[in-house]
Amino acid sequence: MKFNVGGIDRILRIVVGVALLGATVTGFLPVWGYIGVIPLVTGLVGFCPLYPIIGFSSKK
C-alpha cells in the first residue's frame, strides 16, 4: 500500500469525516452521516483505494 493522499487533501478528509460523524451522533444528520467514517479513515491512513483506479495521487 503506497500513500497517495497528501497534505491539504488529508486535512480536508479528516475535517469532513469528523464533521459528518459529529453531526450524526448529535442528531443533526440521519444514519447516512456515518459515511463520514470513509473520509476520516482514508485521511488518517493516507491511502484512498479509489485513487489508483483513476490514476491520481495528491501526494507529492
mmCIF file of the N, C-alpha and C atoms, coordinates in Angstrom:
data_MODEL
# 
_entry.id   MODEL 
# 
loop_
_atom_site.group_PDB 
_atom_site.id 
_atom_site.type_symbol 
_atom_site.label_atom_id 
_atom_site.label_alt_id 
_atom_site.label_comp_id 
_atom_site.label_asym_id 
_atom_site.label_entity_id 
_atom_site.label_seq_id 
_atom_site.pdbx_PDB_ins_code 
_atom_site.Cartn_x 
_atom_site.Cartn_y 
_atom_site.Cartn_z 
_atom_site.occupancy 
_atom_site.B_iso_or_equiv 
_atom_site.pdbx_formal_charge 
_atom_site.auth_seq_id 
_atom_site.auth_comp_id 
_atom_site.auth_asym_id 
_atom_site.auth_atom_id 
_atom_site.pdbx_PDB_model_num 
ATOM 1   N N  . MET A 1 1  ? 0.839   -1.174 0.000   1.00 0.00 ? 1  MET A N  1 
ATOM 2   C CA . MET A 1 1  ? 0.000   0.000  0.000   1.00 0.00 ? 1  MET A CA 1 
ATOM 3   C C  . MET A 1 1  ? 0.883   1.236  0.000   1.00 0.00 ? 1  MET A C  1 
ATOM 4   N N  . LYS A 1 2  ? 0.760   2.022  -1.051  1.00 0.00 ? 2  LYS A N  1 
ATOM 5   C CA . LYS A 1 2  ? 1.514   3.260  -1.182  1.00 0.00 ? 2  LYS A CA 1 
ATOM 6   C C  . LYS A 1 2  ? 0.650   4.426  -0.730  1.00 0.00 ? 2  LYS A C  1 
ATOM 7   N N  . PHE A 1 3  ? 1.243   5.372  -0.013  1.00 0.00 ? 3  PHE A N  1 
ATOM 8   C CA . PHE A 1 3  ? 0.493   6.561  0.372   1.00 0.00 ? 3  PHE A CA 1 
ATOM 9   C C  . PHE A 1 3  ? 0.161   7.378  -0.868  1.00 0.00 ? 3  PHE A C  1 
ATOM 10  N N  . ASN A 1 4  ? -1.092  7.797  -0.998  1.00 0.00 ? 4  ASN A N  1 
ATOM 11  C CA . ASN A 1 4  ? -1.479  8.589  -2.160  1.00 0.00 ? 4  ASN A CA 1 
ATOM 12  C C  . ASN A 1 4  ? -2.361  9.783  -1.796  1.00 0.00 ? 4  ASN A C  1 
ATOM 13  N N  . VAL A 1 5  ? -2.515  10.034 -0.501  1.00 0.00 ? 5  VAL A N  1 
ATOM 14  C CA . VAL A 1 5  ? -3.282  11.192 -0.041  1.00 0.00 ? 5  VAL A CA 1 
ATOM 15  C C  . VAL A 1 5  ? -2.317  12.102 0.706   1.00 0.00 ? 5  VAL A C  1 
ATOM 16  N N  . GLY A 1 6  ? -2.170  13.312 0.219   1.00 0.00 ? 6  GLY A N  1 
ATOM 17  C CA . GLY A 1 6  ? -1.204  14.209 0.836   1.00 0.00 ? 6  GLY A CA 1 
ATOM 18  C C  . GLY A 1 6  ? -1.813  15.483 1.381   1.00 0.00 ? 6  GLY A C  1 
ATOM 19  N N  . GLY A 1 7  ? -1.049  16.174 2.170   1.00 0.00 ? 7  GLY A N  1 
ATOM 20  C CA . GLY A 1 7  ? -1.274  17.487 2.743   1.00 0.00 ? 7  GLY A CA 1 
ATOM 21  C C  . GLY A 1 7  ? -2.703  17.942 2.943   1.00 0.00 ? 7  GLY A C  1 
ATOM 22  N N  . ILE A 1 8  ? -3.114  18.902 2.126   1.00 0.00 ? 8  ILE A N  1 
ATOM 23  C CA . ILE A 1 8  ? -4.433  19.530 2.239   1.00 0.00 ? 8  ILE A CA 1 
ATOM 24  C C  . ILE A 1 8  ? -5.541  18.486 2.078   1.00 0.00 ? 8  ILE A C  1 
ATOM 25  N N  . ASP A 1 9  ? -5.351  17.551 1.186   1.00 0.00 ? 9  ASP A N  1 
ATOM 26  C CA . ASP A 1 9  ? -6.343  16.503 0.955   1.00 0.00 ? 9  ASP A CA 1 
ATOM 27  C C  . ASP A 1 9  ? -6.596  15.734 2.253   1.00 0.00 ? 9  ASP A C  1 
ATOM 28  N N  . ARG A 1 10 ? -5.539  15.380 2.959   1.00 0.00 ? 10 ARG A N  1 
ATOM 29  C CA . ARG A 1 10 ? -5.676  14.648 4.219   1.00 0.00 ? 10 ARG A CA 1 
ATOM 30  C C  . ARG A 1 10 ? -6.435  15.466 5.250   1.00 0.00 ? 10 ARG A C  1 
ATOM 31  N N  . ILE A 1 11 ? -6.069  16.728 5.383   1.00 0.00 ? 11 ILE A N  1 
ATOM 32  C CA . ILE A 1 11 ? -6.705  17.595 6.372   1.00 0.00 ? 11 ILE A CA 1 
ATOM 33  C C  . ILE A 1 11 ? -8.199  17.740 6.070   1.00 0.00 ? 11 ILE A C  1 
ATOM 34  N N  . LEU A 1 12 ? -8.532  17.975 4.807   1.00 0.00 ? 12 LEU A N  1 
ATOM 35  C CA . LEU A 1 12 ? -9.943  18.120 4.431   1.00 0.00 ? 12 LEU A CA 1 
ATOM 36  C C  . LEU A 1 12 ? -10.734 16.846 4.688   1.00 0.00 ? 12 LEU A C  1 
ATOM 37  N N  . ARG A 1 13 ? -10.129 15.710 4.368   1.00 0.00 ? 13 ARG A N  1 
ATOM 38  C CA . ARG A 1 13 ? -10.822 14.435 4.602   1.00 0.00 ? 13 ARG A CA 1 
ATOM 39  C C  . ARG A 1 13 ? -11.103 14.228 6.087   1.00 0.00 ? 13 ARG A C  1 
ATOM 40  N N  . ILE A 1 14 ? -10.124 14.530 6.920   1.00 0.00 ? 14 ILE A N  1 
ATOM 41  C CA . ILE A 1 14 ? -10.291 14.354 8.370   1.00 0.00 ? 14 ILE A CA 1 
ATOM 42  C C  . ILE A 1 14 ? -11.364 15.308 8.902   1.00 0.00 ? 14 ILE A C  1 
ATOM 43  N N  . VAL A 1 15 ? -11.313 16.566 8.488   1.00 0.00 ? 15 VAL A N  1 
ATOM 44  C CA . VAL A 1 15 ? -12.297 17.552 8.953   1.00 0.00 ? 15 VAL A CA 1 
ATOM 45  C C  . VAL A 1 15 ? -13.711 17.169 8.511   1.00 0.00 ? 15 VAL A C  1 
ATOM 46  N N  . VAL A 1 16 ? -13.865 16.799 7.244   1.00 0.00 ? 16 VAL A N  1 
ATOM 47  C CA . VAL A 1 16 ? -15.189 16.422 6.740   1.00 0.00 ? 16 VAL A CA 1 
ATOM 48  C C  . VAL A 1 16 ? -15.691 15.161 7.446   1.00 0.00 ? 16 VAL A C  1 
ATOM 49  N N  . GLY A 1 17 ? -14.812 14.186 7.634   1.00 0.00 ? 17 GLY A N  1 
ATOM 50  C CA . GLY A 1 17 ? -15.209 12.953 8.315   1.00 0.00 ? 17 GLY A CA 1 
ATOM 51  C C  . GLY A 1 17 ? -15.664 13.191 9.742   1.00 0.00 ? 17 GLY A C  1 
ATOM 52  N N  . VAL A 1 18 ? -14.897 13.983 10.475  1.00 0.00 ? 18 VAL A N  1 
ATOM 53  C CA . VAL A 1 18 ? -15.261 14.291 11.869  1.00 0.00 ? 18 VAL A CA 1 
ATOM 54  C C  . VAL A 1 18 ? -16.559 15.093 11.905  1.00 0.00 ? 18 VAL A C  1 
ATOM 55  N N  . ALA A 1 19 ? -16.720 16.046 10.984  1.00 0.00 ? 19 ALA A N  1 
ATOM 56  C CA . ALA A 1 19 ? -17.938 16.858 10.948  1.00 0.00 ? 19 ALA A CA 1 
ATOM 57  C C  . ALA A 1 19 ? -19.173 15.992 10.672  1.00 0.00 ? 19 ALA A C  1 
ATOM 58  N N  . LEU A 1 20 ? -19.082 15.099 9.700   1.00 0.00 ? 20 LEU A N  1 
ATOM 59  C CA . LEU A 1 20 ? -20.211 14.219 9.392   1.00 0.00 ? 20 LEU A CA 1 
ATOM 60  C C  . LEU A 1 20 ? -20.554 13.311 10.570  1.00 0.00 ? 20 LEU A C  1 
ATOM 61  N N  . LEU A 1 21 ? -19.535 12.721 11.168  1.00 0.00 ? 21 LEU A N  1 
ATOM 62  C CA . LEU A 1 21 ? -19.784 11.835 12.306  1.00 0.00 ? 21 LEU A CA 1 
ATOM 63  C C  . LEU A 1 21 ? -20.355 12.609 13.494  1.00 0.00 ? 21 LEU A C  1 
ATOM 64  N N  . GLY A 1 22 ? -19.791 13.781 13.758  1.00 0.00 ? 22 GLY A N  1 
ATOM 65  C CA . GLY A 1 22 ? -20.291 14.593 14.863  1.00 0.00 ? 22 GLY A CA 1 
ATOM 66  C C  . GLY A 1 22 ? -21.736 15.010 14.661  1.00 0.00 ? 22 GLY A C  1 
ATOM 67  N N  . ALA A 1 23 ? -22.075 15.422 13.439  1.00 0.00 ? 23 ALA A N  1 
ATOM 68  C CA . ALA A 1 23 ? -23.448 15.824 13.139  1.00 0.00 ? 23 ALA A CA 1 
ATOM 69  C C  . ALA A 1 23 ? -24.403 14.645 13.249  1.00 0.00 ? 23 ALA A C  1 
ATOM 70  N N  . THR A 1 24 ? -23.944 13.463 12.925  1.00 0.00 ? 24 THR A N  1 
ATOM 71  C CA . THR A 1 24 ? -24.797 12.279 13.019  1.00 0.00 ? 24 THR A CA 1 
ATOM 72  C C  . THR A 1 24 ? -25.006 11.874 14.471  1.00 0.00 ? 24 THR A C  1 
ATOM 73  N N  . VAL A 1 25 ? -23.934 11.885 15.237  1.00 0.00 ? 25 VAL A N  1 
ATOM 74  C CA . VAL A 1 25 ? -24.034 11.490 16.649  1.00 0.00 ? 25 VAL A CA 1 
ATOM 75  C C  . VAL A 1 25 ? -24.925 12.458 17.424  1.00 0.00 ? 25 VAL A C  1 
ATOM 76  N N  . THR A 1 26 ? -24.854 13.749 17.104  1.00 0.00 ? 26 THR A N  1 
ATOM 77  C CA . THR A 1 26 ? -25.669 14.738 17.819  1.00 0.00 ? 26 THR A CA 1 
ATOM 78  C C  . THR A 1 26 ? -27.101 14.817 17.292  1.00 0.00 ? 26 THR A C  1 
ATOM 79  N N  . GLY A 1 27 ? -27.405 14.131 16.199  1.00 0.00 ? 27 GLY A N  1 
ATOM 80  C CA . GLY A 1 27 ? -28.762 14.068 15.707  1.00 0.00 ? 27 GLY A CA 1 
ATOM 81  C C  . GLY A 1 27 ? -29.090 15.066 14.594  1.00 0.00 ? 27 GLY A C  1 
ATOM 82  N N  . PHE A 1 28 ? -28.118 15.831 14.123  1.00 0.00 ? 28 PHE A N  1 
ATOM 83  C CA . PHE A 1 28 ? -28.371 16.773 13.034  1.00 0.00 ? 28 PHE A CA 1 
ATOM 84  C C  . PHE A 1 28 ? -28.504 16.077 11.683  1.00 0.00 ? 28 PHE A C  1 
ATOM 85  N N  . LEU A 1 29 ? -27.882 14.935 11.535  1.00 0.00 ? 29 LEU A N  1 
ATOM 86  C CA . LEU A 1 29 ? -27.974 14.156 10.296  1.00 0.00 ? 29 LEU A CA 1 
ATOM 87  C C  . LEU A 1 29 ? -28.524 12.773 10.617  1.00 0.00 ? 29 LEU A C  1 
ATOM 88  N N  . PRO A 1 30 ? -29.215 12.161 9.652   1.00 0.00 ? 30 PRO A N  1 
ATOM 89  C CA . PRO A 1 30 ? -29.678 10.783 9.871   1.00 0.00 ? 30 PRO A CA 1 
ATOM 90  C C  . PRO A 1 30 ? -28.508 9.792  9.770   1.00 0.00 ? 30 PRO A C  1 
ATOM 91  N N  . VAL A 1 31 ? -28.844 8.547  9.772   1.00 0.00 ? 31 VAL A N  1 
ATOM 92  C CA . VAL A 1 31 ? -27.857 7.466  9.794   1.00 0.00 ? 31 VAL A CA 1 
ATOM 93  C C  . VAL A 1 31 ? -26.848 7.546  8.653   1.00 0.00 ? 31 VAL A C  1 
ATOM 94  N N  . TRP A 1 32 ? -27.232 8.081  7.484   1.00 0.00 ? 32 TRP A N  1 
ATOM 95  C CA . TRP A 1 32 ? -26.302 8.129  6.352   1.00 0.00 ? 32 TRP A CA 1 
ATOM 96  C C  . TRP A 1 32 ? -25.060 8.953  6.678   1.00 0.00 ? 32 TRP A C  1 
ATOM 97  N N  . GLY A 1 33 ? -25.096 9.759  7.726   1.00 0.00 ? 33 GLY A N  1 
ATOM 98  C CA . GLY A 1 33 ? -23.943 10.566 8.099   1.00 0.00 ? 33 GLY A CA 1 
ATOM 99  C C  . GLY A 1 33 ? -22.752 9.741  8.555   1.00 0.00 ? 33 GLY A C  1 
ATOM 100 N N  . TYR A 1 34 ? -22.997 8.487  8.906   1.00 0.00 ? 34 TYR A N  1 
ATOM 101 C CA . TYR A 1 34 ? -21.885 7.610  9.298   1.00 0.00 ? 34 TYR A CA 1 
ATOM 102 C C  . TYR A 1 34 ? -20.960 7.301  8.124   1.00 0.00 ? 34 TYR A C  1 
ATOM 103 N N  . ILE A 1 35 ? -21.329 7.736  6.935   1.00 0.00 ? 35 ILE A N  1 
ATOM 104 C CA . ILE A 1 35 ? -20.446 7.601  5.776   1.00 0.00 ? 35 ILE A CA 1 
ATOM 105 C C  . ILE A 1 35 ? -19.173 8.419  6.014   1.00 0.00 ? 35 ILE A C  1 
ATOM 106 N N  . GLY A 1 36 ? -19.209 9.320  6.967   1.00 0.00 ? 36 GLY A N  1 
ATOM 107 C CA . GLY A 1 36 ? -18.045 10.115 7.331   1.00 0.00 ? 36 GLY A CA 1 
ATOM 108 C C  . GLY A 1 36 ? -16.860 9.284  7.805   1.00 0.00 ? 36 GLY A C  1 
ATOM 109 N N  . VAL A 1 37 ? -17.109 8.025  8.122   1.00 0.00 ? 37 VAL A N  1 
ATOM 110 C CA . VAL A 1 37 ? -16.017 7.131  8.519   1.00 0.00 ? 37 VAL A CA 1 
ATOM 111 C C  . VAL A 1 37 ? -15.033 6.954  7.359   1.00 0.00 ? 37 VAL A C  1 
ATOM 112 N N  . ILE A 1 38 ? -15.540 6.944  6.135   1.00 0.00 ? 38 ILE A N  1 
ATOM 113 C CA . ILE A 1 38 ? -14.680 6.703  4.970   1.00 0.00 ? 38 ILE A CA 1 
ATOM 114 C C  . ILE A 1 38 ? -13.655 7.816  4.776   1.00 0.00 ? 38 ILE A C  1 
ATOM 115 N N  . PRO A 1 39 ? -14.069 9.092  4.685   1.00 0.00 ? 39 PRO A N  1 
ATOM 116 C CA . PRO A 1 39 ? -13.041 10.122 4.535   1.00 0.00 ? 39 PRO A CA 1 
ATOM 117 C C  . PRO A 1 39 ? -12.136 10.228 5.764   1.00 0.00 ? 39 PRO A C  1 
ATOM 118 N N  . LEU A 1 40 ? -12.678 9.980  6.943   1.00 0.00 ? 40 LEU A N  1 
ATOM 119 C CA . LEU A 1 40 ? -11.861 10.039 8.154   1.00 0.00 ? 40 LEU A CA 1 
ATOM 120 C C  . LEU A 1 40 ? -10.757 8.989  8.119   1.00 0.00 ? 40 LEU A C  1 
ATOM 121 N N  . VAL A 1 41 ? -11.101 7.761  7.806   1.00 0.00 ? 41 VAL A N  1 
ATOM 122 C CA . VAL A 1 41 ? -10.113 6.678  7.771   1.00 0.00 ? 41 VAL A CA 1 
ATOM 123 C C  . VAL A 1 41 ? -9.101  6.890  6.654   1.00 0.00 ? 41 VAL A C  1 
ATOM 124 N N  . THR A 1 42 ? -9.556  7.266  5.461   1.00 0.00 ? 42 THR A N  1 
ATOM 125 C CA . THR A 1 42 ? -8.608  7.476  4.364   1.00 0.00 ? 42 THR A CA 1 
ATOM 126 C C  . THR A 1 42 ? -7.682  8.646  4.658   1.00 0.00 ? 42 THR A C  1 
ATOM 127 N N  . GLY A 1 43 ? -8.184  9.655  5.356   1.00 0.00 ? 43 GLY A N  1 
ATOM 128 C CA . GLY A 1 43 ? -7.338  10.778 5.739   1.00 0.00 ? 43 GLY A CA 1 
ATOM 129 C C  . GLY A 1 43 ? -6.313  10.388 6.791   1.00 0.00 ? 43 GLY A C  1 
ATOM 130 N N  . LEU A 1 44 ? -6.720  9.600  7.762   1.00 0.00 ? 44 LEU A N  1 
ATOM 131 C CA . LEU A 1 44 ? -5.801  9.173  8.816   1.00 0.00 ? 44 LEU A CA 1 
ATOM 132 C C  . LEU A 1 44 ? -4.752  8.189  8.298   1.00 0.00 ? 44 LEU A C  1 
ATOM 133 N N  . VAL A 1 45 ? -5.166  7.296  7.425   1.00 0.00 ? 45 VAL A N  1 
ATOM 134 C CA . VAL A 1 45 ? -4.257  6.276  6.903   1.00 0.00 ? 45 VAL A CA 1 
ATOM 135 C C  . VAL A 1 45 ? -3.364  6.833  5.793   1.00 0.00 ? 45 VAL A C  1 
ATOM 136 N N  . GLY A 1 46 ? -3.883  7.773  5.022   1.00 0.00 ? 46 GLY A N  1 
ATOM 137 C CA . GLY A 1 46 ? -3.109  8.362  3.925   1.00 0.00 ? 46 GLY A CA 1 
ATOM 138 C C  . GLY A 1 46 ? -3.205  7.598  2.624   1.00 0.00 ? 46 GLY A C  1 
ATOM 139 N N  . PHE A 1 47 ? -4.206  6.742  2.519   1.00 0.00 ? 47 PHE A N  1 
ATOM 140 C CA . PHE A 1 47 ? -4.399  5.954  1.309   1.00 0.00 ? 47 PHE A CA 1 
ATOM 141 C C  . PHE A 1 47 ? -5.870  5.955  0.920   1.00 0.00 ? 47 PHE A C  1 
ATOM 142 N N  . CYS A 1 48 ? -6.142  6.259  -0.335  1.00 0.00 ? 48 CYS A N  1 
ATOM 143 C CA . CYS A 1 48 ? -7.504  6.205  -0.870  1.00 0.00 ? 48 CYS A CA 1 
ATOM 144 C C  . CYS A 1 48 ? -7.544  5.114  -1.940  1.00 0.00 ? 48 CYS A C  1 
ATOM 145 N N  . PRO A 1 49 ? -8.372  4.083  -1.767  1.00 0.00 ? 49 PRO A N  1 
ATOM 146 C CA . PRO A 1 49 ? -8.416  2.987  -2.732  1.00 0.00 ? 49 PRO A CA 1 
ATOM 147 C C  . PRO A 1 49 ? -8.941  3.396  -4.106  1.00 0.00 ? 49 PRO A C  1 
ATOM 148 N N  . LEU A 1 50 ? -9.647  4.495  -4.201  1.00 0.00 ? 50 LEU A N  1 
ATOM 149 C CA . LEU A 1 50 ? -10.166 4.956  -5.488  1.00 0.00 ? 50 LEU A CA 1 
ATOM 150 C C  . LEU A 1 50 ? -9.077  5.620  -6.331  1.00 0.00 ? 50 LEU A C  1 
ATOM 151 N N  . TYR A 1 51 ? -8.115  6.274  -5.714  1.00 0.00 ? 51 TYR A N  1 
ATOM 152 C CA . TYR A 1 51 ? -7.082  7.000  -6.451  1.00 0.00 ? 51 TYR A CA 1 
ATOM 153 C C  . TYR A 1 51 ? -6.277  6.129  -7.418  1.00 0.00 ? 51 TYR A C  1 
ATOM 154 N N  . PRO A 1 52 ? -5.815  4.945  -7.040  1.00 0.00 ? 52 PRO A N  1 
ATOM 155 C CA . PRO A 1 52 ? -5.073  4.125  -8.010  1.00 0.00 ? 52 PRO A CA 1 
ATOM 156 C C  . PRO A 1 52 ? -5.931  3.699  -9.211  1.00 0.00 ? 52 PRO A C  1 
ATOM 157 N N  . ILE A 1 53 ? -7.208  3.520  -8.983  1.00 0.00 ? 53 ILE A N  1 
ATOM 158 C CA . ILE A 1 53 ? -8.097  3.112  -10.069 1.00 0.00 ? 53 ILE A CA 1 
ATOM 159 C C  . ILE A 1 53 ? -8.191  4.197  -11.128 1.00 0.00 ? 53 ILE A C  1 
ATOM 160 N N  . ILE A 1 54 ? -8.252  5.454  -10.675 1.00 0.00 ? 54 ILE A N  1 
ATOM 161 C CA . ILE A 1 54 ? -8.367  6.558  -11.629 1.00 0.00 ? 54 ILE A CA 1 
ATOM 162 C C  . ILE A 1 54 ? -7.010  7.160  -11.976 1.00 0.00 ? 54 ILE A C  1 
ATOM 163 N N  . GLY A 1 55 ? -5.931  6.621  -11.417 1.00 0.00 ? 55 GLY A N  1 
ATOM 164 C CA . GLY A 1 55 ? -4.582  7.073  -11.735 1.00 0.00 ? 55 GLY A CA 1 
ATOM 165 C C  . GLY A 1 55 ? -4.242  8.434  -11.173 1.00 0.00 ? 55 GLY A C  1 
ATOM 166 N N  . PHE A 1 56 ? -4.647  8.708  -9.945  1.00 0.00 ? 56 PHE A N  1 
ATOM 167 C CA . PHE A 1 56 ? -4.435  10.013 -9.329  1.00 0.00 ? 56 PHE A CA 1 
ATOM 168 C C  . PHE A 1 56 ? -3.733  9.863  -7.998  1.00 0.00 ? 56 PHE A C  1 
ATOM 169 N N  . SER A 1 57 ? -2.964  10.861 -7.610  1.00 0.00 ? 57 SER A N  1 
ATOM 170 C CA . SER A 1 57 ? -2.346  10.923 -6.293  1.00 0.00 ? 57 SER A CA 1 
ATOM 171 C C  . SER A 1 57 ? -2.189  12.386 -5.916  1.00 0.00 ? 57 SER A C  1 
ATOM 172 N N  . SER A 1 58 ? -2.580  12.714 -4.689  1.00 0.00 ? 58 SER A N  1 
ATOM 173 C CA . SER A 1 58 ? -2.409  14.100 -4.226  1.00 0.00 ? 58 SER A CA 1 
ATOM 174 C C  . SER A 1 58 ? -1.146  14.248 -3.399  1.00 0.00 ? 58 SER A C  1 
ATOM 175 N N  . LYS A 1 59 ? -0.406  13.159 -3.248  1.00 0.00 ? 59 LYS A N  1 
ATOM 176 C CA . LYS A 1 59 ? 0.868   13.190 -2.521  1.00 0.00 ? 59 LYS A CA 1 
ATOM 177 C C  . LYS A 1 59 ? 2.000   13.487 -3.494  1.00 0.00 ? 59 LYS A C  1 
ATOM 178 N N  . LYS A 1 60 ? 2.847   14.408 -3.070  1.00 0.00 ? 60 LYS A N  1 
ATOM 179 C CA . LYS A 1 60 ? 3.973   14.772 -3.931  1.00 0.00 ? 60 LYS A CA 1 
ATOM 180 C C  . LYS A 1 60 ? 5.123   13.812 -3.783  1.00 0.00 ? 60 LYS A C  1 
# 
